[in-house]
Amino acid sequence: MIKLSEIKKSFFVSLWFMFLTFPIMVIRVNPIEKIVEWRWKNLFFIGIGSFLLSFVWRYLFKRKEAGMKKAEAGDDTVKISFYQKIFEEPKIYIPGLIVVAVVVFAFPFVFSIYQTNIMTTALIYVMLGLGLNIVVGLAGLLDLGYVAFYAVGAYSYALLNYHFGLSFWLALPVGAGLGALFGILLGFPVLRLRGDYLAIVTLGFGEIIRIILENWNEFSFGPSGIANIPRPGFFGIEFSIEGATMFMYFLMIALTLFTIFVVNRLQNSRIGRAWIALREDEVACQAMGIDKTKTKLTAFALGATWAGMVGVVFAAKTTFINPASFTVWESIIILCIVVLGGMGSIVGVIFGALILILLPEYLRAFSEFRMLLFGAVLIIMMVFRPGGVISSVRRTYRFEGLTQKSEK
Amino acid sequence: MKKILEVKNLTMNFGGLCALDRIDLDISEGEIVALIGPNGAGKTTFFNCITGIYPPTEGKMFIFPPGKARKSIKGLKPNQVTEKGLARTFQNIRLFPNMTVLENVMIGRHCRMSSGIAGAVFRNKATVREENAIVEESYIILQKIGLSEYVNEFAKNLPYGAQRRLEIARAMATEPFLLLLDEPAAGMNLRETKELDELIVKIRNTEGISILLIEHDMKLVMSLSDRIFVVDYGKKIAQGTPEEIQKNPVVIKAYLGEDFDA
């Protein structure tokens, strides 16, 4: 049953939207021919569209609130068990994994180089997201300067190769190491900070790195950047452009798998538990004998390691880097990946990266509206799934019973 | 009896405010000692000083761990104090709400474990053994505290009284020789308080852990404690056995005011 008041509400919503989108949807100024085009038809579509969508929105909102009430009444077990079923039931996830593996392997052979390239970029962001997930998702330290470590990795390969001819494979661990080192460097001054204050300082740190790279011409060649960075070789094989793209793709797949493996192990370990405890309650965590300094620094260092490593890959992939690739916007995208995907959840972060990187690419069909749609998707996601696409799949330690030894 | 904690002349100033004024306190092995006083007397500040959350302005603090020599704990960080064998609970519950009961206790065992990053990544035999061991040890602690039925629940979903007990379990997991309880009975009903009373005695008797507690529930304090210290406005105004404290005119004055005629 649709009530009159709801229709009235929707009417005002559509009116408001028509007003808001008026400048971009209706008016088109052609400065060359000096004419203004009025596209009233668009206004009509917006009005109808938002009128109908507001009903959908309200319906979804009601459903969400009903779900929340259910959860408050202590009935949240249903939801969790649904996800756990997917991830714990071998009958479901093993065929799933096989399908994913086949798709991943066949991808570059089926799709064009262009598509493969986009996928490689998405995988770069998957790795960045997984790295930042350690800092933000597990340890709960809001880091807005994560891109700095990415830049450190990229420049370490570019510069070491330019000056000393260091190969990609050597630069990979060096980049990771330098990333970790810079993570600790950033970690020390911000040990006492939390939340908003930490975010501001890390934001500043990210900008410092970028501005240094932009202005210290003798060191980093300034805004003109470094070109002709060699692609990775593979036992002396020279690749064609096509081959190199494919190789980069499979390299990123391997590195991503490696990252998933290590991050998963870390999160289900003594250190991972300490990170989560630090996120939950810093004072209690310290009172329980966890060294806050050490725990925070390992989070920063291990988070930054992945950014450093993937920075090397990025430099090798694009063969040209300049400071413009390492702006705050990048940090924010990576943070969005973590938050949207689901903080602390590895599968969530992978989904988040794929959505956020692939969506703008495939929205190119909508050309000028794609960032608008992108923003809308973010808002809708956060309203309806504030915990992220896939939240709370963190494996908790469950007690399965004592072994014979200690059983009485 | 052997002393295990000795605090001398402890003073804590916050700017011009003197929260603790030359407090002396000592605890012997196997004792249950209570620290009482009106609201704002400085009891929690005293705890925070001993456990390293605040650096005291002045004074000395020593611990005598069993089988080890006297050590000063002044200037140590909270985690170092805990490592030395002093564990505490908090007045307002500070559990890790989104971790399970078992995980909460496992965090307490953190400082008694040794595996590092390499162990976590390679998951070698020693790490696996250690991980399995702490799951069992943590469960045994939960059994002792009577929380084993909640083992896989999230801490935030526990009833209030159980949350309070979980704080004690978590503190015990750090293997302390002295347990500092900050108002463990706050907000508990009569039955829960009685259970807590039995639990504290049990911890002292079977685990050999000495206890220092802050508490407002006088019935609990009088039945539990071997000795009582009373503070008011940051000063220690009395110390002695429960009987002595109950009769002490200074204490009565501090609690009930100047013009009280009994």
Contacts between the chains, C-beta under 8 A, distances in Angstrom:
chain1	res1	chain2	res2	distance
A	74	B	157	7.2
A	262	B	121	5.5
A	265	B	120	5.6
A	265	B	121	5.2
A	265	B	123	6.2
A	266	B	117	7.4
A	266	B	120	5.3
A	266	B	121	6.8
A	269	B	115	7.1
A	269	B	119	7.4
A	269	B	120	3.4
A	269	B	123	7.9
A	269	B	127	7.5
A	269	B	131	7.8
A	270	B	110	6.4
A	270	B	113	5.5
A	270	B	115	5.3
A	270	B	119	7.7
A	270	B	120	6.7
A	270	B	130	7.8
A	270	B	131	7.6
A	271	B	116	7.5
A	271	B	117	6.4
A	271	B	120	5.4
A	272	B	120	7.1
A	273	B	99	7.9
A	273	B	103	6.5
A	273	B	106	6.3
A	273	B	107	6.0
A	273	B	110	7.0
A	274	B	107	7.3
A	274	B	110	5.9
A	276	B	96	7.2
A	276	B	98	7.8
A	276	B	99	6.3
A	276	B	103	7.9
A	277	B	96	5.3
A	277	B	99	7.1
A	277	B	107	4.7
A	277	B	110	7.8
A	280	B	96	3.8
A	280	B	97	6.3
A	280	B	98	6.1
A	280	B	99	6.5
A	281	B	94	5.1
A	281	B	95	7.4
A	281	B	96	5.9
A	283	B	53	7.1
A	283	B	78	7.9
A	283	B	90	7.7
A	283	B	94	6.2
A	284	B	90	6.7
A	284	B	94	3.9
A	284	B	95	7.1
A	284	B	96	6.9
A	285	B	96	7.6
A	285	B	107	7.2
A	286	B	53	7.9
A	286	B	77	7.2
A	286	B	78	4.3
A	286	B	79	5.2
A	287	B	51	6.3
A	287	B	53	7.5
A	287	B	78	5.2
A	287	B	79	7.7
A	287	B	82	6.2
A	287	B	87	7.7
A	287	B	88	5.7
A	287	B	90	7.6
A	287	B	94	7.9
A	288	B	79	7.8
A	288	B	82	6.4
A	288	B	87	7.8
A	288	B	107	5.3
A	288	B	108	5.2
A	288	B	110	6.6
A	288	B	111	7.5
A	288	B	170	6.4
A	288	B	171	7.7
A	288	B	173	8.0
A	288	B	174	6.3
A	289	B	79	5.0
A	289	B	82	3.8
A	289	B	83	5.4
A	289	B	87	7.9
A	289	B	108	7.2
A	289	B	110	5.8
A	289	B	111	3.1
A	289	B	112	7.9
A	289	B	174	5.1
A	290	B	79	5.7
A	290	B	107	7.0
A	290	B	110	5.2
A	290	B	111	6.9
A	291	B	77	7.5
A	291	B	79	4.9
A	292	B	77	7.7
A	292	B	79	6.8
A	298	B	117	6.9
A	302	B	117	7.3
A	396	B	99	7.3
A	396	B	100	5.0
A	396	B	103	6.5
A	396	B	152	7.5
A	397	B	100	6.4
A	397	B	102	5.4
A	397	B	103	5.2
A	397	B	106	6.4
A	397	B	135	6.5
A	398	B	100	7.2
A	398	B	102	7.2
A	398	B	151	8.0
A	398	B	152	5.0
A	399	B	102	5.3
A	399	B	135	6.5
A	399	B	139	5.4
A	399	B	151	4.5
A	399	B	152	6.0
A	402	B	136	5.9
A	402	B	139	6.7
A	403	B	132	7.9
A	403	B	136	7.0
A	406	B	136	5.5
A	406	B	140	6.9
